Amino acid sequence: MRHGETAWNVEGRIQGHTDTPLSERGLAQAQELVLVLREEPIAAVYSSDLGRARETAAPLARERGLALQIEPRLRERGFGLFEGHTYDEAQARWPAEYAIWQRREPAYAVPGGESYLELRSRVLASLAAIAAAHDGATVAVITHGGVLDAVFRAARGIPWEVPRSHRLPNAAVNRVDVAWPGPRLSVTRWAGEPAGPV
């Protein structure tokens, strides 16, 4: 799941590694996830180390009597200079860097941030470790839009250069199955809906 809504989500501000809290609506979404997942046999709850993900994950872990496991590799992609700004503000203040970023070059990192390739590498390593630790079990992972984008692309073989067409709504449930050897990822539900054919 992506974390619940934050004020910066509403304002269209780039969050990245900046530790923003949930909005009132985001806190309500975290409680709703407990109800939505009530029939799921969840064996563990993992969260990014950023507050907005931890706040989303905490009610679910608490309701299940599980320790919330913090995994820093699940945090959002770092956007360096752009963090805290809207897309228009970032483009106006750093036009050259913004233009490169918009070309979707996988190895490019905004100054002070990280590239898509760096994000993808740490996220897939994290998911492989979680899956190996809970083989055959259902695990809840609360993370961020950029992380989920990387997961979806890895599962479907979609290059970074291809603009995103899949949705990444706050607090939506996505189901990703992990198979071995690999691990191989497959998406069966996305944004709360059946994911459809590959």
KAMOCOR-V430353 format. One record per backbone hydrogen bond with DSSP energy under -0.5 kcal/mol. CO is the residue of the C=O (numbers start at 1). NH is the residue of the N-H. E is the energy in kcal/mol with one decimal. If there is no record, write none. Layout:
co:CO nh:NH e:E
co:CO nh:NH e:E
This chain:
co:1 nh:143 e:-3.1
co:2 nh:171 e:-0.9
co:3 nh:171 e:-1.1
co:5 nh:23 e:-2.5
co:6 nh:10 e:-1.6
co:7 nh:11 e:-2.2
co:8 nh:12 e:-0.9
co:8 nh:13 e:-2.6
co:9 nh:12 e:-0.6
co:12 nh:87 e:-0.6
co:13 nh:15 e:-0.5
co:14 nh:84 e:-3.2
co:15 nh:18 e:-2.2
co:18 nh:20 e:-1.4
co:20 nh:52 e:-0.5
co:21 nh:7 e:-0.6
co:23 nh:27 e:-2.4
co:24 nh:28 e:-1.9
co:25 nh:29 e:-2.3
co:26 nh:30 e:-1.9
co:27 nh:31 e:-1.5
co:28 nh:32 e:-2.2
co:29 nh:33 e:-2.0
co:30 nh:34 e:-0.9
co:31 nh:35 e:-1.0
co:32 nh:36 e:-2.7
co:33 nh:37 e:-2.3
co:35 nh:38 e:-1.3
co:37 nh:40 e:-1.8
co:40 nh:42 e:-1.9
co:41 nh:138 e:-0.7
co:44 nh:140 e:-2.5
co:45 nh:69 e:-2.7
co:46 nh:142 e:-2.5
co:47 nh:71 e:-3.4
co:50 nh:53 e:-1.0
co:50 nh:54 e:-2.2
co:51 nh:55 e:-3.0
co:52 nh:4 e:-0.6
co:52 nh:56 e:-0.9
co:53 nh:57 e:-2.4
co:54 nh:58 e:-2.3
co:55 nh:59 e:-0.6
co:57 nh:61 e:-2.3
co:58 nh:62 e:-2.8
co:59 nh:63 e:-2.4
co:60 nh:64 e:-1.7
co:61 nh:65 e:-0.7
co:61 nh:66 e:-2.7
co:62 nh:65 e:-0.8
co:67 nh:45 e:-0.6
co:67 nh:69 e:-0.6
co:68 nh:70 e:-0.6
co:69 nh:47 e:-2.4
co:71 nh:74 e:-2.1
co:72 nh:75 e:-1.8
co:78 nh:114 e:-2.5
co:79 nh:82 e:-2.1
co:80 nh:83 e:-1.7
co:82 nh:85 e:-2.0
co:85 nh:14 e:-2.7
co:86 nh:90 e:-2.6
co:87 nh:91 e:-2.3
co:88 nh:92 e:-2.1
co:89 nh:93 e:-2.4
co:90 nh:94 e:-2.5
co:94 nh:98 e:-2.8
co:95 nh:99 e:-2.2
co:96 nh:100 e:-1.9
co:97 nh:101 e:-2.4
co:98 nh:102 e:-2.4
co:99 nh:103 e:-0.8
co:100 nh:103 e:-1.0
co:100 nh:105 e:-0.6
co:101 nh:104 e:-1.6
co:104 nh:106 e:-0.6
co:105 nh:108 e:-1.8
co:106 nh:116 e:-0.7
co:106 nh:117 e:-2.0
co:110 nh:113 e:-3.3
co:111 nh:81 e:-2.0
co:112 nh:80 e:-0.5
co:115 nh:119 e:-2.3
co:116 nh:120 e:-3.1
co:117 nh:121 e:-2.1
co:118 nh:122 e:-2.0
co:119 nh:123 e:-2.5
co:120 nh:124 e:-2.5
co:121 nh:125 e:-1.7
co:122 nh:126 e:-2.0
co:123 nh:127 e:-2.6
co:124 nh:128 e:-2.1
co:125 nh:129 e:-1.9
co:126 nh:130 e:-2.5
co:127 nh:131 e:-2.7
co:128 nh:132 e:-2.2
co:129 nh:133 e:-1.9
co:130 nh:134 e:-1.1
co:132 nh:135 e:-0.8
co:134 nh:137 e:-2.5
co:137 nh:139 e:-0.5
co:138 nh:43 e:-3.3
co:138 nh:44 e:-0.7
co:140 nh:46 e:-3.2
co:141 nh:143 e:-0.6
co:142 nh:48 e:-1.8
co:143 nh:3 e:-1.8
co:144 nh:148 e:-2.6
co:145 nh:149 e:-2.4
co:146 nh:150 e:-1.9
co:147 nh:151 e:-2.2
co:148 nh:152 e:-2.8
co:149 nh:153 e:-2.5
co:150 nh:154 e:-2.3
co:151 nh:155 e:-2.6
co:152 nh:156 e:-2.2
co:153 nh:157 e:-1.3
co:153 nh:158 e:-1.9
co:157 nh:159 e:-0.6
co:159 nh:162 e:-1.3
co:161 nh:163 e:-0.5
co:169 nh:172 e:-1.3
co:172 nh:2 e:-0.7
co:172 nh:174 e:-0.5
co:173 nh:192 e:-2.4
co:174 nh:176 e:-0.6
co:175 nh:188 e:-2.3
co:175 nh:189 e:-1.3
co:177 nh:186 e:-2.1
co:179 nh:183 e:-0.6
co:179 nh:184 e:-2.9
co:184 nh:179 e:-2.4
co:186 nh:177 e:-3.0
co:186 nh:188 e:-0.6
co:188 nh:195 e:-2.0
co:189 nh:175 e:-2.1
co:190 nh:193 e:-2.0
co:193 nh:190 e:-3.6
